[in-house]
Amino acid sequence: MTVNSRKNVLVTGAAGFIGTHVVRELQKAQNGYDIVALDDLSGGFIENIPQGVTFIEGSVSDMNLIADLFSKYSFDYVYHLGAYAAEGLSHFIRRFNYTNNLIGSINLINEAIKAETKCFVFTSSIAVYGAIEPPMTEEKTPHPEDPYGISKLAVEMDLKAAHSMFGLNYVIFRPHNVYGEYQNLSDPYRNVIGIFMKQIFEGQPMTIFGDGEQQRAFSYVGDIIPMIAQSPMNPKALNNVFNVGADRPYTVNELAKKVANALGKPDHPTVYLPPRNEVGIAYCDHSKAKSVFGESPHTSLDDGLAKMAAWAKSATIRPLKPFTAIEVEKNMPPSWLRYLESD
């Protein structure tokens, strides 16, 4: 009797930024994975899907679709990266945020329990910590300050409950300020490096909220993807939460200069917009991840920006794609309101 040793793997958000990198890393591993790539193409692009995978266009919020996929493929592993990851905007799209990021995740968890999925890998976010004193560690009590962070923390809590009740194994990652190749350069609400690059390409000044002294540790995507992809096969990783990303924080002012230098435009201008409600300083400790996965690659910000710039110069720069289904306009930054007026 022939035993089929191949594993069915679901990657959500597979046409998006981090999702496409996970798919490619899984393909490189050559572990006998049959990959189903799910994406609704709201923020990702079909050309990001590599050859050799099964692409399904659809949303995790479609309960019937998710049930059908699990019935057909009975996934061994789930990598759930699909989300609308816009912390600041989530205040103004609350229903959409919770439907897509929370309820969509629960649809997947329900079906993973029924299919006896071996491991559910979930990309959470540094947003769960809110404004607690950095460096953030996994032992500190999260205190999210925006609906996006709240939805991510709720999924984390549900995964822990599902493990306790049903034995569903999970690995949770809290990445932060990730950048690199395949990032969406046309989203005006998130991914500040992509926003800066698009503004430079189009001859517009880089826009900075507040005084630009906010601090973040910007993380090159290639440094965190191997950990995410390999985590279900690491017994020490199971049923744990890990911060992943760069160690050193930079101010947004410093970042703007580095992005301009990476694109060969060191004198490119910046303009300052009224501040918006956001955490001032946010970066993490990664000791726990290092103890389980070992030392990961460390790409300096300058080197990572050079890699992204080389890719961005030949990437398709799409028209600005504002989010039009705003639910609450009160206290919305004026620069974002203008996108609605021009739509």
PEJO-V738039 format. One record per backbone hydrogen bond with DSSP energy under -0.5 kcal/mol. CO is the residue of the C=O (numbers start at 0). NH is the residue of the N-H. If there is no record, write none. Layout:
BEGIN
co=CO nh=NH
co=CO nh=NH
END
This chain:
BEGIN
co=1 nh=3
co=2 nh=4
co=6 nh=33
co=7 nh=75
co=7 nh=76
co=8 nh=35
co=9 nh=11
co=9 nh=78
co=10 nh=13
co=10 nh=37
co=11 nh=80
co=12 nh=15
co=14 nh=44
co=15 nh=19
co=16 nh=20
co=17 nh=21
co=18 nh=22
co=19 nh=23
co=20 nh=24
co=21 nh=25
co=22 nh=26
co=23 nh=27
co=24 nh=28
co=25 nh=29
co=25 nh=30
co=26 nh=29
co=31 nh=6
co=32 nh=34
co=33 nh=8
co=34 nh=36
co=34 nh=53
co=35 nh=10
co=35 nh=37
co=36 nh=55
co=37 nh=12
co=37 nh=13
co=38 nh=57
co=44 nh=47
co=45 nh=48
co=47 nh=49
co=49 nh=52
co=52 nh=54
co=53 nh=36
co=55 nh=38
co=55 nh=57
co=58 nh=61
co=60 nh=62
co=61 nh=65
co=62 nh=66
co=63 nh=67
co=64 nh=68
co=65 nh=69
co=66 nh=70
co=67 nh=71
co=68 nh=72
co=69 nh=73
co=75 nh=117
co=75 nh=118
co=76 nh=9
co=77 nh=79
co=77 nh=120
co=78 nh=11
co=78 nh=80
co=79 nh=122
co=82 nh=84
co=83 nh=85
co=85 nh=89
co=87 nh=90
co=88 nh=91
co=88 nh=92
co=89 nh=92
co=91 nh=326
co=91 nh=327
co=92 nh=96
co=93 nh=97
co=94 nh=98
co=95 nh=99
co=96 nh=100
co=96 nh=101
co=97 nh=101
co=97 nh=102
co=98 nh=103
co=101 nh=105
co=102 nh=106
co=103 nh=107
co=104 nh=108
co=105 nh=109
co=106 nh=110
co=107 nh=111
co=108 nh=112
co=109 nh=113
co=110 nh=114
co=111 nh=115
co=111 nh=116
co=112 nh=115
co=118 nh=77
co=118 nh=120
co=119 nh=121
co=119 nh=170
co=120 nh=79
co=121 nh=123
co=121 nh=172
co=124 nh=127
co=125 nh=128
co=125 nh=129
co=127 nh=142
co=128 nh=131
co=135 nh=284
co=136 nh=139
co=142 nh=130
co=145 nh=149
co=146 nh=150
co=147 nh=151
co=148 nh=152
co=149 nh=153
co=150 nh=154
co=151 nh=155
co=152 nh=156
co=153 nh=157
co=154 nh=158
co=155 nh=159
co=156 nh=160
co=157 nh=161
co=158 nh=162
co=159 nh=163
co=160 nh=164
co=161 nh=165
co=161 nh=166
co=161 nh=167
co=162 nh=166
co=166 nh=168
co=168 nh=119
co=169 nh=238
co=169 nh=239
co=170 nh=121
co=171 nh=241
co=172 nh=123
co=172 nh=174
co=173 nh=243
co=174 nh=125
co=176 nh=218
co=178 nh=220
co=179 nh=182
co=182 nh=184
co=183 nh=186
co=185 nh=187
co=185 nh=320
co=190 nh=194
co=191 nh=195
co=192 nh=196
co=193 nh=197
co=194 nh=198
co=195 nh=199
co=196 nh=200
co=197 nh=201
co=198 nh=203
co=199 nh=202
co=205 nh=270
co=207 nh=272
co=208 nh=211
co=211 nh=251
co=211 nh=252
co=213 nh=251
co=214 nh=281
co=215 nh=217
co=215 nh=249
co=218 nh=178
co=219 nh=222
co=219 nh=223
co=220 nh=223
co=220 nh=224
co=223 nh=227
co=224 nh=228
co=225 nh=229
co=226 nh=230
co=229 nh=232
co=230 nh=233
co=232 nh=234
co=233 nh=236
co=233 nh=237
co=234 nh=237
co=236 nh=239
co=239 nh=171
co=241 nh=173
co=243 nh=175
co=246 nh=248
co=249 nh=215
co=250 nh=254
co=251 nh=255
co=252 nh=256
co=253 nh=257
co=254 nh=258
co=255 nh=259
co=256 nh=260
co=257 nh=261
co=258 nh=262
co=259 nh=264
co=260 nh=263
co=264 nh=267
co=268 nh=205
co=270 nh=207
co=272 nh=209
co=275 nh=277
co=279 nh=214
co=281 nh=216
co=282 nh=135
co=285 nh=289
co=286 nh=290
co=287 nh=291
co=288 nh=292
co=289 nh=293
co=297 nh=299
co=299 nh=303
co=300 nh=304
co=301 nh=305
co=302 nh=306
co=303 nh=307
co=304 nh=308
co=305 nh=309
co=306 nh=310
co=307 nh=311
co=308 nh=312
co=310 nh=313
co=310 nh=314
co=311 nh=314
co=314 nh=316
co=315 nh=317
co=319 nh=321
co=321 nh=323
co=323 nh=325
co=328 nh=331
co=332 nh=335
co=332 nh=336
co=333 nh=337
co=334 nh=338
co=335 nh=338
co=335 nh=339
co=336 nh=340
co=337 nh=341
co=338 nh=342
co=339 nh=342
END
